[in-house]
Amino acid sequence: MDRRLFLAAALAGLAAPPLAPIRANAESPPSRTRWKVRASEGFDALAFLGPLAGGELYLRYYEADADAFAPRLPAAIRADIAALWQEAETAGFGLLGPVLSVLYSGGDDSSLASLIAASADPETLLLPAYRASNNWDEKDWRWFLSAAPRLKAVFEAMADAGFAAFRAERTAGLDARIAELGRDLAAYDVISLHEKLTGRSFDPQIEVVLLQFCKPHGIKVQGQTFLQAADWNTAITVRNAAHEMLHPPVPMDGAAAKAALALLEKDALVMRVVREHDPKWGYTTLDGLLNEDLAQALDQLIGEALGVGRNPADRWRQSDDGIHVLAGAFYGMLRDDKWIETGGSIENWLARAVDSGRLAPARLHAIAARVLERPADRLWPLIAP
C-alpha cells in the first residue's frame, strides 16, 4: 500500500517566496473552501513514537525532546516502541507513527486517553470508519489488531509519564498560530479549483491539524484532513491541501485508469522508475505512481493559479530523487490543453490521452523532457550509473 506522506524538508527547500493569492472581488463567486485549523494531543503522541523509537530520520529534529522524555518511561516500554516500529516495517505495515495516524483518525484523536480507549476496543471505535475510508487495507488492520494491546500499554505509559504536560510546554503559542493560519488560509479557495480541474464535487471543508512532533512528515489521514508541522508557512499549507485532497484524482479501478496502466506497463522507462527507485519514497507500484503523479500535475496547476506554485522543473528534479517523470509529462499535457482555464473531467481527459496516443513512450518522454528540462534519454535516474 503506497503511503501518501510528504516531507517537510523537501517542501521547505523547494518553497518559493509566496506570491499574492487570487482574491475574491465583487464579481467573484463566494469561496467554496472552508478551512478548519486545530491541534491534537493524540496525533502528537503518535508522531512522537518516531523519536522514541530512536529513528535517525526523527532524531535530527527531536533528539533533545526524546532524551528528555524517554527516561520517564519504563525500560520495557522504550524497548517495545522500537520493536513495534521495526516489526511494522518488516510486516509491510509501513512507518508506525504515520500509519497509526491514519488508523486512529477514524476516532477521537483529542488526547492520549482517547487513544487508549480506541486501542482497548478498536473494532468498535476505529474499524467502521477505517473500513469505509479510501485507506482501508485488511492486511494492515490485522497487523494493527495484533499490536493494539502493546500500543495501549505504550500510550498508558506515556500518559503516566506526563506526556500531556511535556507537550504543552513545547507548544506555547500554538493557539495563536492556529488563529493566524486560519486567517491567512481564508484567501485561498482550493476546493473550487479541485472541482474545476477534476469535474467532480468535493466536501468544502479542509481540516489542517498542526503538530509539534511530526517532522519530517506530513500525513494525509481519513477524509479531507491532513497533519503538518505547526511552523510550516501558509504557502506550504496551501500546496499540501491542493495535493492531498486530490487522492485519488481518478477512480483507480475505472476504465480510464486501467487503460492508462495497461499502456504505461509497456513503457520501459516508467517501469524502471517503479522497480528501481528507493522504496523509502513509496509509490512502489505503477498504480501508486500514476495516482500520485496525476495528483501532482493537478496540484501544480492549482498552486500556480493561487500564487504559491514552485518552478515545476526544480520541484520534480529535487523531489524523491527525481522519480516523478509522469507528473512532469501530465503537467505538460495539461498546460498544453490550457486545463487551468477550461477544466473538466480529468478522468475523461486521461481516457482521451490514452486513445490519442499521448501516453506512448516517445510522446510522453518528449513532453516530460520539456517540462523537467532534461534530455529525453536522461529523464531518470538524474545521474546515470
Secondary structure, DSSP 8 states (H G I E B T S, - for coil): ----EEEHHHHHHH-----------TTS-----EEEEEE-HHHHHHHTHHHHHT-HHHHHHHHHHHHHHGGGS-HHHHHHHHHHHHHHHHTT---HHHHHHHHHTTS--SSHHHHHHHHHSHHHHTHHHHHHSTT--HHHHHHHHHHHHHHHHHHHHHHHTTHHHHHHHH-TTHHHHHHHHHHHHTT--HHHHHHHHHSS---SEEEEEEESS-TTEEEE-SSSEEEEETTS-HHHHHHHHHHHTTSSSS-TTSHHHHHHHHHHTT-HHHHHHHHHS-GGG---SHHHHHHHHHHHHHHHHHHHHTT----HHHHHHHSGGG--HHHHHHHHHHHHTTHHHH---HHHHHHHHHHTTTTSHHHHHHHHHHHHTS-GGGSSSSS--
